[in-house]
Amino acid sequence: KVEESRQKFIMERTGGNITLDCLDMKNKKEGNISGVTVWRKNGETIVVNGTNLKLIRVDKEDSGEYHCLVSGKFAKNFTLQVKHAPVIKTQTFSVKQHPGYPASLTCTVSSMPVPLIRWYHLSNSSSASKLVEYSSTVSIDLVGFKDGMMTSILKLHNVSLENYGKYACNASNELGETSKLYQLEYSPVPVLEFSSGRMNKPVVMLLTLVYLAVR
């Protein structure tokens, strides 16, 4: 029978050193720990000699679920979260839409702890920026924080000429902040949006033909 210890949660700053000990004091006193120790991270076996796993200068890639088994009888689970400044992971930074139709800008952030995400609309005539806030025509949806990731979606329900231009997604936490620029551009025809953020070309072409036919 495997004796499994209580799950241990560990949070460490980027650059710190951590030692995960598979045995608690009770196990060590019992002795008979000369057998093989198996370590796994997120289900994948990792090569480690001994009951201690030393992680040097950790970064966000070291975050995850660790499991160890000693001599087939002592088991222990660890959850490691490495604190780090926000990093914006979004791949698409330009969106096109016709006036009178909805448009969305998506900002996906990797961060630990939870980031504060703000949207700014940059003026075309100056370097000034304006914080985007909720209104009857604008909403900001947050997709729940999970596995160090959070997504903020800026939704413009009815695009007008004043909405076009550059936007900045700013993400910050206690360890730092970062920003990325997005562009909302004019489209001569409506663009149909999908939740995946990708356009379905046949549908867009059909919508374009319909739009041109009724003009």
C-alpha positions as CSV (number, residue, x, y, z in Angstrom):
1,K,0.0,0.0,0.0
2,V,1.3,3.4,-1.0
3,E,1.4,6.0,1.8
4,E,0.6,9.4,0.1
5,S,1.3,12.7,1.8
6,R,-1.0,15.7,1.6
7,Q,-0.6,17.9,-1.5
8,K,1.9,20.7,-1.0
9,F,1.5,24.1,-2.7
10,I,4.6,26.1,-3.4
11,M,4.9,29.6,-4.9
12,E,8.3,31.1,-5.7
13,R,9.6,34.1,-7.6
14,T,11.4,33.8,-10.9
15,G,15.1,33.2,-10.3
16,G,14.7,31.5,-7.0
17,N,16.0,28.1,-6.0
18,I,13.6,25.3,-4.7
19,T,14.2,21.8,-3.3
20,L,11.3,19.4,-3.4
21,D,11.7,16.7,-0.8
22,C,9.7,13.5,-1.4
23,L,10.0,12.3,2.2
24,D,8.7,14.0,5.3
25,M,10.2,13.4,8.8
26,K,7.9,10.5,9.5
27,N,9.0,8.6,6.4
28,K,12.7,9.3,7.0
29,K,12.4,7.9,10.6
30,E,10.8,4.7,9.2
31,G,13.9,4.0,7.1
32,N,13.9,1.5,4.3
33,I,14.1,4.2,1.6
34,S,16.9,2.7,-0.5
35,G,14.6,1.8,-3.4
36,V,14.1,3.6,-6.6
37,T,12.6,7.2,-6.6
38,V,10.4,8.1,-9.5
39,W,9.7,11.8,-10.3
40,R,7.0,13.1,-12.7
41,K,6.1,16.5,-13.8
42,N,2.6,17.0,-15.3
43,G,2.5,13.2,-15.8
44,E,5.9,13.0,-17.7
45,T,8.8,11.1,-16.0
46,I,11.8,13.2,-15.3
47,V,15.3,11.8,-14.5
48,V,16.3,12.6,-11.0
49,N,18.7,10.7,-8.7
50,G,17.4,10.6,-5.1
51,T,14.5,11.8,-3.1
52,N,15.2,15.5,-3.5
53,L,14.5,17.4,-6.7
54,K,16.5,20.6,-6.9
55,L,15.3,23.4,-9.2
56,I,17.8,26.2,-9.8
57,R,16.8,29.7,-10.9
58,V,13.2,28.7,-11.7
59,D,11.1,30.4,-14.3
60,K,7.5,30.1,-15.4
61,E,8.3,27.0,-17.4
62,D,9.0,25.2,-14.2
63,S,5.4,25.7,-12.9
64,G,3.3,22.5,-12.8
65,E,2.3,19.4,-10.9
66,Y,5.1,17.3,-9.5
67,H,4.7,13.7,-8.2
68,C,7.2,11.4,-6.6
69,L,7.1,7.8,-5.5
70,V,9.8,6.3,-3.3
71,S,10.4,2.5,-2.9
72,G,6.9,2.0,-4.2
73,K,5.5,2.9,-0.8
74,F,5.9,6.7,-0.2
75,A,4.2,9.2,-2.5
76,K,4.0,13.0,-2.5
77,N,2.4,15.6,-4.7
78,F,3.5,19.2,-5.2
79,T,2.0,22.1,-7.1
80,L,4.6,24.7,-8.1
81,Q,3.7,28.2,-9.3
82,V,6.5,30.4,-10.3
83,K,5.7,34.1,-9.9
84,H,6.6,36.2,-13.0
85,A,5.9,39.4,-14.8
86,P,3.0,39.3,-17.4
87,V,3.7,38.2,-20.9
88,I,1.2,38.8,-23.7
89,K,0.7,35.6,-25.8
90,T,-1.8,36.9,-28.4
91,Q,-0.8,36.2,-32.0
92,T,-3.3,38.5,-33.9
93,F,-2.9,42.3,-33.4
94,S,-4.9,43.6,-36.3
95,V,-8.7,43.5,-36.9
96,K,-10.8,44.9,-39.7
97,Q,-14.4,45.8,-39.6
98,H,-17.0,47.9,-41.4
99,P,-18.8,50.7,-39.6
100,G,-22.0,49.6,-37.8
101,Y,-20.8,46.0,-37.1
102,P,-19.2,44.5,-34.0
103,A,-15.4,44.0,-33.6
104,S,-13.3,42.3,-30.9
105,L,-9.7,42.6,-29.8
106,T,-8.3,39.7,-27.7
107,C,-5.4,39.9,-25.3
108,T,-4.2,36.7,-23.7
109,V,-1.8,37.1,-20.8
110,S,0.5,34.6,-19.0
111,S,1.1,35.9,-15.5
112,M,1.6,34.9,-11.9
113,P,0.0,36.2,-9.8
114,V,-3.3,37.3,-11.4
115,P,-2.7,40.3,-13.7
116,L,-4.5,43.6,-13.9
117,I,-5.5,44.1,-17.6
118,R,-6.4,47.5,-19.0
119,W,-7.3,48.7,-22.5
120,Y,-6.3,52.1,-23.9
121,H,-7.4,53.8,-27.1
122,L,-4.5,55.8,-28.6
123,S,-5.2,59.2,-30.2
124,N,-4.4,59.5,-33.9
125,S,-3.4,63.1,-33.6
126,S,-1.2,62.9,-30.5
127,S,0.6,60.5,-28.2
128,A,-2.2,60.7,-25.6
129,S,-4.1,57.6,-24.7
130,K,-7.6,57.1,-23.2
131,L,-8.6,54.3,-20.8
132,V,-11.3,52.2,-22.4
133,E,-14.3,51.8,-20.0
134,Y,-17.6,50.0,-20.1
135,S,-20.4,51.8,-21.9
136,S,-23.5,51.1,-23.9
137,T,-21.3,50.4,-27.0
138,V,-18.2,48.9,-25.4
139,S,-17.7,45.9,-23.1
140,I,-14.7,44.1,-21.7
141,D,-15.0,40.4,-20.9
142,L,-12.5,38.5,-18.8
143,V,-12.0,34.8,-19.2
144,G,-11.2,33.2,-15.8
145,F,-7.6,32.9,-14.6
146,K,-6.5,29.3,-15.1
147,D,-3.0,27.7,-15.3
148,G,-1.4,31.1,-15.1
149,M,-3.4,32.4,-18.2
150,M,-6.0,35.1,-18.4
151,T,-7.8,36.6,-21.5
152,S,-9.4,40.0,-21.8
153,I,-11.7,40.6,-24.8
154,L,-12.5,44.2,-25.8
155,K,-15.8,44.2,-27.6
156,L,-17.0,47.1,-29.7
157,H,-20.7,46.4,-30.4
158,N,-21.3,48.9,-33.1
159,V,-18.1,50.2,-34.7
160,S,-18.0,53.9,-35.6
161,L,-15.4,56.0,-37.3
162,E,-14.1,57.3,-34.0
163,N,-13.3,53.7,-32.9
164,Y,-10.7,53.1,-35.6
165,G,-7.0,53.3,-34.8
166,K,-4.6,51.9,-32.3
167,Y,-5.4,50.2,-29.0
168,A,-3.0,49.1,-26.3
169,C,-3.5,46.1,-24.0
170,N,-1.6,46.7,-20.8
171,A,-1.1,43.9,-18.3
172,S,0.6,44.4,-14.9
173,N,1.3,42.6,-11.6
174,E,3.6,43.1,-8.6
175,L,6.6,41.9,-10.7
176,G,6.2,44.2,-13.7
177,E,4.1,45.2,-16.7
178,T,3.9,44.9,-20.4
179,S,1.9,46.3,-23.3
180,K,1.1,45.3,-26.9
181,L,-0.4,47.5,-29.7
182,Y,-3.5,46.4,-31.6
183,Q,-5.0,48.0,-34.7
184,L,-8.7,48.3,-35.6
185,E,-8.8,49.1,-39.3
186,Y,-11.6,50.1,-41.7
187,S,-13.0,47.4,-43.9
188,P,-15.1,48.3,-47.0
189,V,-17.3,45.3,-46.3
190,P,-18.6,43.7,-43.1
191,V,-16.4,41.0,-41.5
192,L,-18.2,38.1,-39.7
193,E,-16.5,37.3,-36.4
194,F,-16.1,33.8,-34.8
195,S,-15.2,32.9,-31.3
196,S,-11.9,31.4,-32.4
197,G,-10.9,34.8,-33.7
198,R,-10.5,33.5,-37.3
199,M,-12.6,34.5,-40.3
200,N,-14.4,31.9,-42.3
201,K,-13.5,33.0,-45.8
202,P,-16.5,31.5,-47.7
203,V,-18.9,33.1,-45.2
204,V,-17.1,36.5,-45.5
205,M,-17.2,36.3,-49.3
206,L,-21.0,35.5,-49.2
207,L,-21.6,38.4,-46.7
208,T,-19.6,40.7,-49.0
209,L,-21.7,39.8,-52.1
210,V,-24.9,40.3,-50.2
211,Y,-23.7,43.6,-48.9
212,L,-22.7,44.8,-52.3
213,A,-26.0,43.6,-53.8
214,V,-28.1,45.7,-51.5
215,R,-26.1,48.9,-51.8
